[in-house]
């Protein structure tokens, strides 16, 4: 009797370690800690990244190189937006201090999820205090190295 390893298919529930890096280094890396669990096709990874997982056998450890813009699309200049400091105060801590490079979590309009924006610039002038946020994915428009170790498949 031969044993067959399970292979990743659409809808597979996976336990895996993965690392995503751009030219500036790692954006996420689970290899040093607890593995991630996710369902393929549920939107937890980009479709381009998920496509590289299809067909991998349980126990596989591979690295893929994705061309600039393939993993998370092109950078969209419309995703750069100024928010008045008052909006941020109304959403949370009035004493919060923001610095360029900070990543801030915002609630989705339905209140059921979150999305992130990174602080690009601070402004204080006659128009008032405001912060320029970039809501693009940190790896949008960049080449991505995706390393994965498929631990388990259900």
N, C-alpha and C positions, 0 to 999 in steps of 0.2 A: 504494500500500500504506500502510495506517495502522498506527501503532504504538500498542499499548495498554500503559499502565503497570500493573504488578502491583499488586494490592490485598491488604490484610491480611485473612487468613482464619483460621479455627481451625487451629492447628497450624503457622502460618507461623513461619519462623525470621526474626527481625528484627534489624537493626542500626539503632539509634536513639539520639538524645539525648532525655533527658526531665528534667523538673523536677517535683517534688511539694512543695507548700507548704501549710502551715496558717496560721492567723491570726498565729502568731509568726514566720513566714518559712519559708525553704526547709528541708526535711528531707533531700532528696537533689536534686542538680543535676549532671548530666553534661555540660552545655553548655560548661563551661570546660575539660574534659579529654577523655579517651577516650570514644567512644560505647559504649553498652551493647549486648550481644547477648543475645537471649533467644528462647525458643520460646513462642508464645502457647498458653496452656492448661497450661503446665508448673508453674503456681503461683508464678512469679517476681513477678508483679503480681497484685493482687487481681482477682477476677472482675469487679467493677464497673468497675475501671479498664480491664481488657482489653476489655470490651464497647464502650468508646468508641473503641478502636483498629480494631475490625472495619470493613472497607470503606474504610479510608483508603488512598489511593494512595501509591506510592513518591514521596518528595519532599514530601509534605504536612507542613505545620507548623501545628498548631492548639493551642488552649488550651480546656480544659473546666473547668467549675466543678461540683464534686460536693457535694451537700448534706451537712450534718453527719451522720456515722455511715454514709454510703453507701459510701465507699471502703474503710473498715477496720472497720466495725461500731461498735456502742456500746462505751463503756468498761465493762469488767467489773470490779467491785470484788474479785472472787475472784482476779484477776490481781495483786493487791497481796499480797506475801508476805514475811514476816520469815524471814531465814536467819541462823543462828548463825554468828558469825565463824569458828568452828572448821570448819564445812563449807567455807567459802571457803579457809581455810588448807590443808585437805586436798586441795582441787582445784588449788591453784596456789602462788603465791609468798606465803610466810608474812609477808613484810615489806610487802606491798602496802597502800597507804593509800587508802581510799575517801573520796570527797567527794560531797555531794549534787549530782546532775546527771550524775555519771559514768555511762557506759554500759559494762556488763560483759557479755562473751560467755560463754555457758555451753554445754557439750556436750549434744547431745540424748541421750536414754537409750540409743540404739543406737550412739552414738559416731560416727555418720557425718555429722552436721551440727552446726549451732550455732543458738542463739537468744539474744536480747539482753534484758537487764533494766536499767532505769535506777534509780540509787540515789535514793531519796526521803527517807530519814531514817536517822540513825545512833543507836544506843542502847547505853549502857554503864551497867548497874545490877546489882543483886543477882542478876538472872536471867542475867547474862552479856552479852557484847558481841554485838550483832546489827545487821543492816542490813535496812531495808525496801526491797524491790525492786518496781518496777512492770514487769510483763511484758506489758502492753498495748502494741500498736503505738503509736508516738508520735503518730500522727494519728487514733487511734481516737476516735470521738465528735465529731470536728471536721470543719468544712467543708474541702475539699481543692481546691486549684488544681492541675491536671495539664496541663502543657505538653509537647508532644511534636513532634519532627521525625523523621519516618520516612526514614531514609537508604537502607536497602536491605531487600528482601523476597525470601526464598527459599522 
